[in-house]
Every structure is written in C-alpha cells, then in structure tokens.
Amino acid sequence: MIHVLATIEVVDGKRDEFLKHFNELVPQVLAEEGCIAYGPAVDLQTNLPVQPPVRPNIVTVIEQWDDLPALEAHLMAPHMVAFRDVVKDLVVETIVGVLEPA
C-alpha cells in the first residue's frame, strides 16, 4: 500500500468552486481498481501550538492506493484528464507526496 498527500493551492476565493468539481470526481476515483481511499480535506483552526496558521486556499487530498501502478493508472484515467482541464484556471500549484508505510 502507498499513501499520497496532494497539496493543491487554489486561486484566492475559488476553493468552494474547486471543491464542488472535486467532490463530483470522488466517486469515479473510488471506483478505480487499486483505490483504497480518496478524499479532500481543508485546514481546521485549532488551538494546538504546533499547528501553523490555517491556509484558506489549500485543499489537501488524502489518498491510499494498492501500489504505484494503480496510482499511475489513476493519473492517466480519462476522468482525471478531464478534471484537470475543468479546474486548470482554479489551480495555482499542486505538490504531490508519495509515501510508503515505515
């Protein structure tokens, strides 16, 4: 199993619009072979001293996949290609971290 944390910075004020499109995509991704978990999260304000300030323009996608080939197939899936085209004007930057259990 591998874990993926994708940090997506969206255009100021466009997070809700991005999340609308993203949440429409989630069922298609969850149906992909090898997908264990896939969903968006946003920063939660807390009083924890170790937490940095809330980032209002960040969406973090938390994913789990059976293996790297499943993730690679996901990235090339037709619904992912179409999704990236739909949100291209809403996204500033995407950073992806691929991790394995330690």
HUHUFEN-V859154 format. One record per backbone hydrogen bond with DSSP energy under -0.5 kcal/mol. CO is the residue of the C=O (numbers start at 1). NH is the residue of the N-H. E is the energy in kcal/mol with one decimal. If there is no record, write none. Layout:
CO,NH,E
CO,NH,E
This chain:
1,101,-0.6
2,65,-2.3
3,99,-3.3
4,6,-0.5
4,63,-2.7
5,7,-0.6
5,97,-2.4
6,8,-0.7
6,61,-3.1
7,9,-0.6
7,95,-2.4
8,10,-0.6
8,59,-2.5
9,92,-3.2
9,93,-1.3
11,14,-2.5
14,18,-2.5
15,19,-2.9
16,20,-1.9
17,21,-1.7
18,22,-2.6
19,23,-2.9
20,24,-1.1
21,25,-1.0
22,25,-1.0
22,26,-1.5
23,27,-0.5
25,28,-1.0
25,29,-1.6
26,30,-2.8
27,31,-1.1
29,32,-1.8
32,35,-1.7
34,36,-0.6
34,66,-2.5
37,64,-2.5
39,62,-2.8
41,60,-2.9
48,51,-1.4
54,56,-0.7
55,58,-1.5
57,10,-3.1
59,8,-3.2
59,61,-0.5
60,41,-1.9
60,62,-0.6
61,6,-2.4
61,63,-0.6
62,39,-1.4
63,4,-2.2
64,36,-2.7
64,37,-1.6
65,2,-2.6
67,71,-1.6
68,72,-2.8
69,73,-2.4
70,74,-2.1
71,75,-2.1
72,76,-0.9
73,76,-0.6
73,77,-0.7
74,77,-1.2
77,80,-0.9
77,81,-2.2
78,82,-2.4
79,83,-2.0
80,84,-2.5
81,85,-1.4
82,86,-2.1
83,87,-2.3
84,88,-0.6
87,90,-2.4
87,91,-1.1
90,11,-2.8
93,9,-3.0
95,7,-3.2
97,5,-2.4
97,99,-0.5
99,3,-2.7
